[in-house]
């Protein structure tokens, strides 16, 4: 599997947050549905850790 170099955490209108590769951020389809965006992060694991922190801080909902 091709591993992108950078990842983002994006908040959707429903309040849940997704982890997506930077290639999807560059496409207009993801940006239109984004309330907030955090990143870029150098690895998917780092983005996951940040998302966990955002859930604990109340900025994102669990799925």
C-alpha positions in Angstrom: 0.0 0.0 0.0 1.3 3.5 -0.9 1.8 5.5 2.3 1.4 9.3 1.8 3.9 11.4 3.6 1.4 13.7 5.3 -2.0 13.3 7.0 -4.7 15.6 8.3 -7.5 15.4 10.8 -10.6 17.1 9.5 -13.8 17.9 11.4 -17.1 17.1 9.5 -20.4 19.0 10.0 -21.7 16.2 12.2 -18.9 16.8 14.7 -16.9 13.6 14.0 -13.3 13.8 12.8 -11.7 11.8 10.0 -8.0 11.1 9.2 -7.2 11.6 5.6 -4.1 11.7 3.4 -3.0 15.1 2.1 -3.8 14.1 -1.5 -7.5 14.1 -0.5 -7.2 17.6 1.1 -5.9 18.9 -2.2 -9.1 17.8 -3.9 -12.0 20.2 -3.6 -14.4 17.5 -2.6 -13.0 17.1 0.9 -12.5 20.9 1.7 -16.2 21.7 1.1 -17.4 19.4 3.9 -14.7 20.5 6.4 -15.4 22.6 9.5 -11.9 22.5 10.9 -8.6 21.0 9.9 -5.5 20.0 11.9 -2.2 19.1 10.4 -0.2 18.1 8.4 1.2 15.3 10.4 4.2 13.3 9.3 2.6 9.9 9.9 -0.9 8.3 10.1 -0.1 7.2 13.7 0.6 10.8 14.7 -2.7 11.9 13.1 -4.5 9.1 15.1 -2.9 10.3 18.3 -4.0 13.9 17.6 -7.5 12.7 16.9 -7.7 10.9 20.2 -6.6 14.1 21.9 -9.2 16.1 20.1 -11.9 13.6 21.1 -10.7 13.8 24.8 -10.8 17.6 24.5 -14.4 17.6 23.2 -13.5 19.0 19.8 -14.4 15.8 18.0 -17.1 13.2 18.5 -16.5 9.4 18.5 -17.8 7.7 15.4 
